[in-house]
Amino acid sequence: ELQVDAAAPSATAPAAPAVDAGMAAAPASVPSRARPRWRRPRLLAGALIVMLLGLGLAMSLHDPSIGAEYDLRAGDLDAGRGDTAGLLRLAFAAERAADTGRARELLLQVAELDTRSPVAPALLAMQSYGNPPELERWAALAKSRVRDETPAYTRLLVELARHLRDNGDRARQLQDAMLDLRPNAWRLHHALAHHHLARRAFGKALTAYRNVPLDELGPGVVVYVLGDRASLGDADAVEAELDAGRLRGAPMLETYVRARLAYTRGRYADAIAAADRSVALADAARAYDNATKMAELGALSAYVSGSADTGERFAHLLPRCGELQRICRARTLGFLAVVAMRAGERELAARYLADAFGIATHDWEQAALQMAALQFGIASPRTTEDIAGKLGSQSDYAGNAELLRAWQALADGDRDTAARRLERARVEGVMDTYFAEYALLLGARLGERVAPCRVDPPFPNSLRITACAEVAGNRG
């Protein structure tokens, strides 16, 4: 991937003769042997191949690759410093090695040192998806650096950073446009899988994941591709990849994928044990961002299995989330509120829930927290109507507002209204959203016979695990 700038090779090949010697008439006094008639086409074809290879080499040398993730090239950077390209290569290499902390530090360094290029701020915005204020700050900085001379692909990257939080049609259109220009940008194919996951189109998501080339990824990305593939029905294939040595050089990550496999197969004790081993390995390697995800999987597995140390696990997870990982903090506080309420500690549960609302900025996060309040009878600092009224009309939220109102009706003791609103939520499409599990649970509470449900993959909106646990008769 590392290449150096060089001048295009000189086109000094001798010109082909105008007439093939084998096709000309030989002098009468000199016997001749005609050359095979197929030789010229073969020579021309060979010359064409050499020319195309030379052209490709010249183009790659003239505009060398910076990172295969987005198929970024040197010409995309609009750099103001000579070391920008090298630092970005190091950042991508750190990310592929699962050293997300070092990758971020390198991007921060580039953003500070090179005050002209918008690329590092755009990438930092994408890394800050779970922290909307940070995302918006970096996206605004990237936008402020766009100039008339900024390349088209870089402009699309900046716009994607600005619209990433929307997770809607605009972001998808930008990704499609970028793939039109750079069809080998594997992270955009990875984003397509997440696009389908967000709409619970699990079959399409699995197809997209299978199209992500594992051989081109670093272990830090392979781990999450394999984990989600296991959740989506590819568990046997994922296990075969591990057994063949796919992550043999990264035991921390391999152990985490095996924890995901155990979770998918319902072997929760094994999932907890493997998650704990991966956390220990991550802590030893000071890979704290990875350790947080691994510890969260252990806590979620503990909740699903009804483990006695569930509350302790979430309490230990909270400081791991840190101040910047707001989504992690909000859902962990939500689980702590649920666990406290199940233990009869109403005031503590209300405090945890209020703290969660204080940092939850996404509409779906607030809706999930309010759903937990209604499900467990926790005092909420917000009103259901206020939250329901702010849910958008896009497909991700279809029927969610009516479902919240249905739960509120049940909490108010009005079962008939709850049943009517639940049916309306189903008609609007709630079963195709990440609140479908709450609809199943509400139906069960209203006396319907419902089939057991499972939450896998365990993200996003992990709080819905509590709904399936109650349907199964295990309330954590």
Secondary structure by P-SEA (a helix, b strand, c coil): cbbbbbcccccccccccccccccccccccbbbbbcccaaaaaaaaaaaaaaaaaaaaaaaaaccccccccccccccccccccaaaaaaaaaaaaaaacaaaaaaaaaaaaaaaccccaaaaaaaaaaacccaaaaaaaaaaaaaaccccccaaaaaaaaaaaacccccaaaaaaaaaaaaacccaaaaaaaaaaaaaaacaaaaaaaaaaacccccccaaaaaaaaaaaaaacaaaaaaaaaaaccccccaaaaaaaaaaaaaaacaaaaaaaaaaaaaaaaaaacaaaaaaaaaaaaaaaaaaacccaaaaaaaaacccccccaaaaaaaaaaaaaaaaaaacaaaaaaaaaaaaaaccccaaaaaaaaaaaaaccccccccaaaaaaaccccccccaaaaaaaaaaaaaaccaaaaaaaaaaaaaaccccccaaaaaaaaaaaacccccccccccccccccaaaaaaaaacccc
